Amino acid sequence: MNSRGKRVVVGAAAVLGAALLTATSATSAQAAGLYGGNWNTDDVKIRKGPSTDMAIVDRGYKHDGAAVKCWVRGEGVYGNDTWYYVKNVNSSKNVWGYTSAHYFNVASGNPPKC
């Protein structure tokens, strides 16, 4: 096998390893009662409760990942009254709060109702 062929095989193995690690991490997180997700826009407020009247405890951005515990019904945001109880895993604040489902995507699975 030439050096180009070796690089392709090594590259493919790295991609497969990353995919398996991601799948294993998601399964482990779900077993621990957590789900993954991310924001679909930047500078989304994470609030103390499921309403825009509640205090802001952190913020989420497109490139940030999130841990999701559950969901609740709250104030409607553009017709969507679902809020997720989340933590921005890229933030140094390490706080849990609520973010509107209008601005958030759960990566896999269905978190339970809080």
C-alpha positions as CSV (number, residue, x, y, z in Angstrom):
1,M,0.0,0.0,0.0
2,N,1.4,3.4,-0.9
3,S,1.5,6.4,1.5
4,R,-1.6,7.9,0.1
5,G,-3.6,4.7,0.7
6,K,-2.2,4.5,4.2
7,R,-3.4,8.1,4.9
8,V,-6.9,7.3,3.6
9,V,-7.2,4.2,5.8
10,V,-5.9,6.1,8.9
11,G,-8.3,9.0,8.1
12,A,-11.2,6.7,7.8
13,A,-10.3,5.0,11.0
14,A,-10.2,8.3,12.8
15,V,-13.6,9.3,11.5
16,L,-15.1,6.0,12.5
17,G,-13.5,6.2,16.0
18,A,-14.9,9.7,16.5
19,A,-18.4,8.5,15.4
20,L,-18.3,5.6,17.8
21,L,-17.1,7.9,20.6
22,T,-19.9,10.3,19.9
23,A,-22.5,7.5,19.8
24,T,-21.2,6.0,23.0
25,S,-21.1,9.4,24.8
26,A,-24.7,10.1,23.7
27,T,-25.8,6.7,25.0
28,S,-24.0,7.1,28.3
29,A,-25.4,10.6,28.7
30,Q,-28.9,9.3,28.1
31,A,-28.4,6.5,30.6
32,A,-27.4,9.2,33.1
33,G,-30.7,11.0,32.3
34,L,-29.1,13.6,30.1
35,Y,-29.5,14.4,26.4
36,G,-27.4,16.5,24.0
37,G,-28.4,19.6,22.0
38,N,-27.4,22.9,20.6
39,W,-28.8,26.4,19.9
40,N,-29.8,27.3,16.4
41,T,-28.8,30.9,16.7
42,D,-26.4,33.1,18.7
43,D,-26.8,34.8,22.1
44,V,-29.8,32.9,23.3
45,K,-30.7,33.5,26.9
46,I,-30.8,30.7,29.4
47,R,-33.2,31.7,32.1
48,K,-34.0,30.9,35.7
49,G,-37.5,29.8,34.7
50,P,-39.5,29.1,31.5
51,S,-40.4,32.7,30.7
52,T,-38.8,35.8,29.2
53,D,-39.6,37.6,32.4
54,M,-37.2,35.4,34.4
55,A,-33.6,36.4,35.1
56,I,-30.9,35.4,32.7
57,V,-28.4,32.9,34.2
58,D,-26.3,32.2,31.1
59,R,-26.3,32.4,27.3
60,G,-26.1,29.9,24.4
61,Y,-24.4,30.2,21.0
62,K,-24.6,28.1,17.8
63,H,-21.1,26.6,18.4
64,D,-22.0,25.6,22.0
65,G,-23.1,22.2,23.1
66,A,-25.7,21.6,25.8
67,A,-26.7,19.0,28.3
68,V,-30.5,18.6,28.4
69,K,-32.3,17.1,31.4
70,C,-36.0,17.6,30.6
71,W,-38.7,19.9,29.2
72,V,-41.6,22.0,30.5
73,R,-44.4,24.1,29.2
74,G,-43.9,27.9,29.7
75,E,-44.4,31.2,28.0
76,G,-44.9,30.8,24.2
77,V,-42.0,32.1,22.1
78,Y,-43.2,32.6,18.5
79,G,-45.9,30.1,19.1
80,N,-43.7,27.4,20.8
81,D,-44.4,27.0,24.6
82,T,-41.8,24.2,25.1
83,W,-38.7,25.1,27.2
84,Y,-35.7,22.8,27.8
85,Y,-33.9,22.6,31.1
86,V,-30.3,22.9,29.9
87,K,-26.7,23.6,30.8
88,N,-24.3,25.2,28.3
89,V,-21.4,22.7,28.5
90,N,-19.0,25.3,26.9
91,S,-19.7,28.0,29.6
92,S,-17.6,28.4,32.7
93,K,-20.7,29.4,34.7
94,N,-21.8,25.7,35.1
95,V,-25.4,26.6,35.7
96,W,-28.7,25.0,34.7
97,G,-31.6,27.0,33.4
98,Y,-34.4,27.1,30.8
99,T,-34.1,27.9,27.1
100,S,-36.9,28.2,24.6
101,A,-37.3,25.3,22.2
102,H,-37.8,27.9,19.4
103,Y,-34.0,28.5,19.6
104,F,-32.8,25.0,20.5
105,N,-32.4,21.6,18.9
106,V,-32.2,18.3,20.8
107,A,-29.6,16.2,19.1
108,S,-31.0,12.7,19.7
109,G,-33.7,11.1,21.9
110,N,-36.6,12.6,23.6
111,P,-36.0,14.2,27.0
112,P,-38.7,13.5,29.6
113,K,-41.1,16.1,30.9
114,C,-39.7,17.7,34.1
